[in-house]
Amino acid sequence: MNRSNAGGIVLPDASKAERPIANAATGHCTAFAVLGDGAGIRFQAESHTELLNLLILNASPDVAELREQVLFHFGPEMEQEHYFDALAVRRNGRRIAYSVKPEAYLHRHRKDDLIGLPFLERIQIIT
């Protein structure tokens, strides 16, 4: 819900992200933006590419709702977790989750990945 003060200033809604990102980082970009209609909603991005993806989705007339850092559960018992960088809900109700990564990361193994697969293979299992 938008908050306003006695001066009539309306602040954007808080981010709906299901996990926070660092306010600052050395070695890569972190970004915060206000997107959406009216006073908008605060969004956060962990890279310049994520920010550009959010800007493009925000500009799409077909996107009815946009969220960032959205938690999904997967696996046989839905016991595993993955955060998608963005989730767009289209006007027709279709939901599309986006994982935004540089191409160089697609075949790398993450040290903390419980599945032990490169990102591209892991995301195929998740989806």
N, C-alpha and C positions, 0 to 999 in steps of 0.2 A: 504494500500500500504506500502511495506517495505521501511524504510528509511535507507540510508547509508551515511557515512561521507567520507571525503577525504581519510581516512585510510583504506577504504574498508570494514569497519565493517557494517554488515547489522543487523538492529534491528528488532525484531518481530513486527507484526501488533498489534494494540491495541485490547483489548477485545471487542467483539461484544455484550456483556451483555446489556440487556435493563434496568437493575438497578444495581447500584454498591453495593458491600458488604463492610463491615467495614474492614479497614486495619488491625485491631487487635481487639481481644475480650477476656475478662476474662471469663473463664468457658467453652469455646469451641474453637475449632481449626478454624482458617481461613487460606486459602492457596492460593498461586498464582503459576502458572506453565506456561511454554511455551510448547505448543503441536502443532502437525501438521507437514506438510512437509516444506522443505526449512528453512527459518528463523523462521517459525512458527507464532503462534498467542498467545497472552497472555490470560490465562484463570484464573478465580477466583472461589473459592469454599468456602462455609460457614461451612464445616465440613470435617473431615477426610474421612468420608464415601462418601461425594460428590466428593472429590478429587479422591478416588479410582474408583468411577463410571466413572469419566472423563477419567482416565488413561486406564480403560478397553475399553471404547468406542473408544478412540483414537487408541488403538492397533488393533481394529477390521478391517480387510481388507474390510469388507462390508460397512463401514461407509465412505461416500463421503464428508460429511460436519458435523461439530460439533459446537454447540453453547451452551452457558450457560446463566442462568437467562433470560429466554425467556417469554415475556408477551403474554398471551392468554386472549381473551375476551369471555365471555359466558353469558348465561341467555337468556330470551325471547327477549330482545332488545339488547343483546350483551353489556349490561351496566356494568357487573361485570368483575373483573380482577383476574387473578391468574398467578403467575410466576412459570414456571416449572424450575427445577434445570438444566436440560439439554435437548437439542433437537438434535437427530441424524437423518440425512438424509441419507438413505441407497442408495447404487449405483442403485437400481431399482426404486428410487424416493420415496419410502415409508418414511414417516416422523413419528418418534416415540418420544414422549415427556416423560421425566422421572421426577418423583418427588421422591427425595431421603430422606427418613425419618427413624429414628430408629423405630423398631416395637412397642416400648412402646408409641409412639406418635399417633399411628393409631386410637385409640379410645378416645383421649382427645379432649376437646372443646377448641378452641382458644378464648381468651377474645375479640380480635378485629375482629372476623369472623362475617360478616354481615348475613351469612346464619344461623349461630347458630347450626351447626351440627359438630359431631366429624370429624376429618380429613378424615377417610376412606369413610364415607358417602358423604362428600363434594367433594372429588376427583372423586367419581363415577358420580356425577352430572356434574362436569366440563368436564369429558371425554365423 
